[in-house]
Amino acid sequence: MKNSIIFSLSLALLLLVGCGGGKVGMSGRVIYSDDKSPLPMGTVYLETDTFLARGNIQSDGTFVVGSLGERDGLPPGTYRVSIRDAMRSIGQDANGDTIYEPLIDPNSAAGLTVEITSTTRDFTIEVDRFVPAGR
């Protein structure tokens, strides 16, 4: 679907990451919706009003989410999902400062949530590419 994230749970891979203390390991992959190629960089954030976890996106689009505390994993619950820092350098301005361009459409991540239960989840996030005006 254009301009939206399609969220699908996959039971093919189960990856536990620090499941002690009632926390659940999370992993997945971020891909482009048009050709299913991987988003090569950025950070996936899962957050509630009281908890924040993140995972760096690797060049193959995969990520593993861990808490910002000493132990990885997330407590069960409903989390808002966002993708940040998915930017590439496209040159420099007249002052020599680096100019960045987003790799994903900013509307792609709007409103995405995931429900974490007591079982490990592996999921795929599909995002739309950023298309600059005039292209």
C-alpha positions as a Markdown table, in Angstrom:
| # | Residue | x | y | z |
|---|---|---|---|---|
| 1 | Met | 0.0 | 0.0 | 0.0 |
| 2 | Lys | 1.3 | 3.4 | -1.0 |
| 3 | Asn | 2.1 | 5.9 | 1.8 |
| 4 | Ser | 1.5 | 3.4 | 4.5 |
| 5 | Ile | 3.4 | 0.8 | 6.4 |
| 6 | Ile | 2.2 | -2.8 | 6.0 |
| 7 | Phe | 3.0 | -4.7 | 9.2 |
| 8 | Ser | 3.1 | -8.5 | 9.0 |
| 9 | Leu | 4.1 | -10.9 | 11.7 |
| 10 | Ser | 6.2 | -13.8 | 10.7 |
| 11 | Leu | 6.5 | -17.0 | 12.7 |
| 12 | Ala | 9.3 | -18.3 | 10.5 |
| 13 | Leu | 12.1 | -17.0 | 12.7 |
| 14 | Leu | 12.0 | -16.8 | 16.5 |
| 15 | Leu | 14.8 | -14.9 | 18.0 |
| 16 | Leu | 15.0 | -14.4 | 21.8 |
| 17 | Val | 16.9 | -11.5 | 23.1 |
| 18 | Gly | 17.3 | -11.2 | 26.9 |
| 19 | Cys | 13.9 | -12.6 | 27.9 |
| 20 | Gly | 14.5 | -12.5 | 31.6 |
| 21 | Gly | 12.2 | -10.5 | 33.9 |
| 22 | Gly | 9.1 | -10.9 | 31.7 |
| 23 | Lys | 10.6 | -9.1 | 28.7 |
| 24 | Val | 10.2 | -10.4 | 25.2 |
| 25 | Gly | 12.9 | -10.3 | 22.5 |
| 26 | Met | 12.0 | -8.5 | 19.2 |
| 27 | Ser | 13.6 | -8.6 | 15.8 |
| 28 | Gly | 12.7 | -7.9 | 12.2 |
| 29 | Arg | 13.4 | -6.3 | 8.9 |
| 30 | Val | 12.6 | -3.0 | 7.2 |
| 31 | Ile | 12.0 | -3.1 | 3.5 |
| 32 | Tyr | 10.8 | -0.8 | 0.7 |
| 33 | Ser | 7.2 | -1.5 | -0.4 |
| 34 | Asp | 7.9 | -1.1 | -4.1 |
| 35 | Asp | 10.6 | -3.7 | -4.6 |
| 36 | Lys | 11.1 | -5.3 | -1.2 |
| 37 | Ser | 14.7 | -4.3 | -1.0 |
| 38 | Pro | 16.1 | -3.5 | 2.4 |
| 39 | Leu | 16.2 | -0.1 | 4.0 |
| 40 | Pro | 20.0 | 0.1 | 4.6 |
| 41 | Met | 20.1 | 2.3 | 7.7 |
| 42 | Gly | 18.2 | 4.0 | 10.4 |
| 43 | Thr | 16.8 | 3.1 | 13.8 |
| 44 | Val | 13.5 | 1.4 | 14.7 |
| 45 | Tyr | 11.9 | 2.7 | 17.9 |
| 46 | Leu | 9.2 | 1.0 | 19.9 |
| 47 | Glu | 7.7 | 3.1 | 22.7 |
| 48 | Thr | 4.9 | 3.5 | 25.2 |
| 49 | Asp | 4.3 | 6.4 | 27.6 |
| 50 | Thr | 6.7 | 4.7 | 30.0 |
| 51 | Phe | 9.1 | 2.5 | 28.0 |
| 52 | Leu | 11.4 | 3.0 | 25.1 |
| 53 | Ala | 13.4 | 0.5 | 23.1 |
| 54 | Arg | 15.3 | 0.7 | 19.8 |
| 55 | Gly | 17.3 | -1.3 | 17.3 |
| 56 | Asn | 19.7 | -0.1 | 14.7 |
| 57 | Ile | 18.9 | -1.1 | 11.1 |
| 58 | Gln | 21.7 | -3.0 | 9.5 |
| 59 | Ser | 22.6 | -2.8 | 5.8 |
| 60 | Asp | 20.5 | -5.8 | 5.0 |
| 61 | Gly | 17.4 | -4.1 | 6.7 |
| 62 | Thr | 17.5 | -6.4 | 9.8 |
| 63 | Phe | 17.3 | -5.1 | 13.4 |
| 64 | Val | 17.1 | -6.4 | 16.9 |
| 65 | Val | 15.3 | -4.2 | 19.4 |
| 66 | Gly | 16.7 | -3.8 | 22.9 |
| 67 | Ser | 15.8 | -1.7 | 25.9 |
| 68 | Leu | 17.8 | 1.3 | 26.8 |
| 69 | Gly | 18.6 | -0.3 | 30.2 |
| 70 | Glu | 20.9 | -3.1 | 31.1 |
| 71 | Arg | 18.7 | -5.9 | 29.9 |
| 72 | Asp | 17.4 | -6.3 | 26.3 |
| 73 | Gly | 13.8 | -7.0 | 25.5 |
| 74 | Leu | 10.4 | -5.3 | 26.0 |
| 75 | Pro | 7.6 | -5.9 | 28.5 |
| 76 | Pro | 4.4 | -7.1 | 26.9 |
| 77 | Gly | 2.1 | -4.3 | 25.7 |
| 78 | Thr | 1.2 | -2.0 | 22.8 |
| 79 | Tyr | 4.0 | 0.0 | 21.3 |
| 80 | Arg | 4.1 | 2.9 | 18.8 |
| 81 | Val | 6.6 | 2.2 | 16.1 |
| 82 | Ser | 8.8 | 4.8 | 14.4 |
| 83 | Ile | 11.8 | 4.9 | 12.1 |
| 84 | Arg | 14.4 | 7.6 | 12.6 |
| 85 | Asp | 17.8 | 8.6 | 11.2 |
| 86 | Ala | 17.2 | 7.0 | 7.8 |
| 87 | Met | 19.1 | 9.7 | 5.9 |
| 88 | Arg | 21.8 | 9.8 | 3.3 |
| 89 | Ser | 24.3 | 12.5 | 2.4 |
| 90 | Ile | 23.7 | 14.1 | -1.0 |
| 91 | Gly | 26.3 | 16.8 | -0.9 |
| 92 | Gln | 27.3 | 20.0 | 0.8 |
| 93 | Asp | 25.9 | 23.5 | 0.9 |
| 94 | Ala | 27.8 | 26.7 | 0.2 |
| 95 | Asn | 29.0 | 26.8 | 3.9 |
| 96 | Gly | 30.4 | 23.3 | 3.6 |
| 97 | Asp | 27.7 | 21.7 | 5.8 |
| 98 | Thr | 26.4 | 18.3 | 4.7 |
| 99 | Ile | 23.0 | 18.1 | 3.1 |
| 100 | Tyr | 20.9 | 15.1 | 3.9 |
| 101 | Glu | 17.9 | 13.5 | 2.2 |
| 102 | Pro | 15.5 | 11.1 | 3.8 |
| 103 | Leu | 15.4 | 7.5 | 2.6 |
| 104 | Ile | 11.7 | 7.0 | 3.5 |
| 105 | Asp | 8.5 | 9.0 | 3.0 |
| 106 | Pro | 7.9 | 10.8 | 6.3 |
| 107 | Asn | 4.2 | 9.6 | 6.2 |
| 108 | Ser | 5.2 | 5.9 | 5.9 |
| 109 | Ala | 5.6 | 5.4 | 9.7 |
| 110 | Ala | 2.5 | 7.4 | 10.8 |
| 111 | Gly | 0.3 | 5.5 | 13.2 |
| 112 | Leu | 2.0 | 2.1 | 13.2 |
| 113 | Thr | 1.7 | 0.1 | 16.4 |
| 114 | Val | 2.6 | -3.4 | 17.4 |
| 115 | Glu | 1.2 | -5.6 | 20.2 |
| 116 | Ile | 3.9 | -7.4 | 22.1 |
| 117 | Thr | 2.8 | -10.6 | 23.9 |
| 118 | Ser | 4.7 | -13.2 | 25.9 |
| 119 | Thr | 5.9 | -14.8 | 22.8 |
| 120 | Thr | 8.9 | -13.7 | 20.7 |
| 121 | Arg | 8.0 | -11.7 | 17.6 |
| 122 | Asp | 9.8 | -11.3 | 14.3 |
| 123 | Phe | 8.2 | -8.8 | 12.0 |
| 124 | Thr | 8.6 | -6.9 | 8.8 |
| 125 | Ile | 8.0 | -3.2 | 8.3 |
| 126 | Glu | 7.3 | -2.0 | 4.8 |
| 127 | Val | 8.0 | 1.7 | 4.1 |
| 128 | Asp | 7.6 | 3.9 | 1.0 |
| 129 | Arg | 10.7 | 5.6 | -0.5 |
| 130 | Phe | 11.2 | 9.3 | -0.2 |
| 131 | Val | 10.6 | 11.0 | -3.6 |
| 132 | Pro | 11.7 | 14.6 | -3.8 |
| 133 | Ala | 9.3 | 17.1 | -5.3 |
| 134 | Gly | 9.8 | 17.3 | -9.0 |
| 135 | Arg | 11.0 | 13.7 | -9.5 |
